[in-house]
Amino acid sequence: MTSKERLIAAIEGNDIDHIPFSPNLAYLWEHFPDDIQKKGQLDFLKMIGADPLWRGAPCPVKEILPEMDKKEFVENDRKVTVFSTPVGQLRLGYMKSDHGNTEFLVEHPLKTENDYKVQMWIEENTKFEYDPEPVKEHFKGEGREGLSLGMLLPRSKSAFQHLVEHLAGTEELVYALMDFPETVTMLWEKMVENNLKAAKIVAAADYDYFITWEDSSTQNYSPTQYKQYISSEIQQWCKILKEHDKKYIQHACGHVKDLVLQMKMDGVFAVESISPPPTGNIEIKDAREKVGSDFGIIGGIEPTKFLHYDNNQLGKYVEQIIKEGKGGPFILGNSDSCPPGVTIEKFKLVADIARASS
């Protein structure tokens, strides 16, 4: 079988020649030697014997934000950006990590009720434009082999998850929902409306499977909030895609023990980047028991174990993960990300074990 044939058969629950191994190279790729990076990820995946699964292939819709004055400056230990609109300003700040080559958000833009109204103005004046060129370029390039999961939304996640991660933060969003619920709800509903508008355009793109960076986890919200604010939106995505004979795969890299069954009920086709503890909170065998034999699981290899286990320990661990995942549609992968320091030798080892499976 080709990698594409194997991956499609595996996620559809059909016969395969062996379990596909499709590593997620996020956070690791830029730490590889220059000569490997220059050859590209497709070359690397072929070299280790893995199957290319392109998570988040280019979205064919651009989000066109309204014109705003933007100022950037450094203030003490953070990089600050201020957006000015006719109805007010939004300010956000990033801080650089001392231990990694990353930045993280330390000041969310939505702090007051008026900030939510400013964001509402942005949402009301946002437009969407179809742009198929990035998709065409993807399939001409590395996407020519393997299976591509297209990005469903320019925002890359549900409205509520976007509020949690990028606009308000978990704690402040909870306070806002108590202090001025109507304002928050009106903004959330407008954001959902925009997401659905984009999804209807994207659904016609040249992908059979779509994904978002939903980052599902009950570390950020309760199962009740998930059902009310996120599940309700995802059900609509799945309905839109079903009308085009397409399928939705959900990126869920956190604590999802109390969410995976709801995902299945919502119409999600498979969960991607599911992880055992400590990154996640559910073993693969328990996830399989919850969702049954007709729901796809992608992932399984816990990132810290991928890093710290020696080759002998890793080999036994991967064999067990494969055994636990095989009760239904399954693609082996390291869950969500790969810590810098995981060796190429380990990737080859996991690929060898997957190829020996049946």
Secondary structure as UniProt FT lines:
FT   HELIX           3..12
FT   TURN            26..28
FT   HELIX           29..31
FT   HELIX           34..39
FT   HELIX           41..48
FT   STRAND          53..57
FT   STRAND          61..64
FT   STRAND          69..75
FT   TURN            76..77
FT   STRAND          78..85
FT   TURN            86..87
FT   STRAND          88..96
FT   STRAND          103..107
FT   HELIX           113..124
FT   STRAND          127..130
FT   HELIX           133..140
FT   HELIX           142..144
FT   STRAND          147..151
FT   TURN            154..155
FT   HELIX           159..162
FT   HELIX           163..167
FT   HELIX           170..179
FT   HELIX           181..202
FT   TURN            203..204
FT   STRAND          209..212
FT   TURN            218..220
FT   HELIX           223..225
FT   HELIX           226..231
FT   HELIX           232..243
FT   TURN            244..245
FT   STRAND          247..251
FT   TURN            257..259
FT   HELIX           260..266
FT   STRAND          270..274
FT   TURN            277..279
FT   HELIX           284..291
FT   TURN            293..294
FT   STRAND          296..301
FT   HELIX           303..308
FT   HELIX           311..325
FT   TURN            326..327
FT   STRAND          330..334
FT   TURN            340..341
FT   HELIX           344..356
//
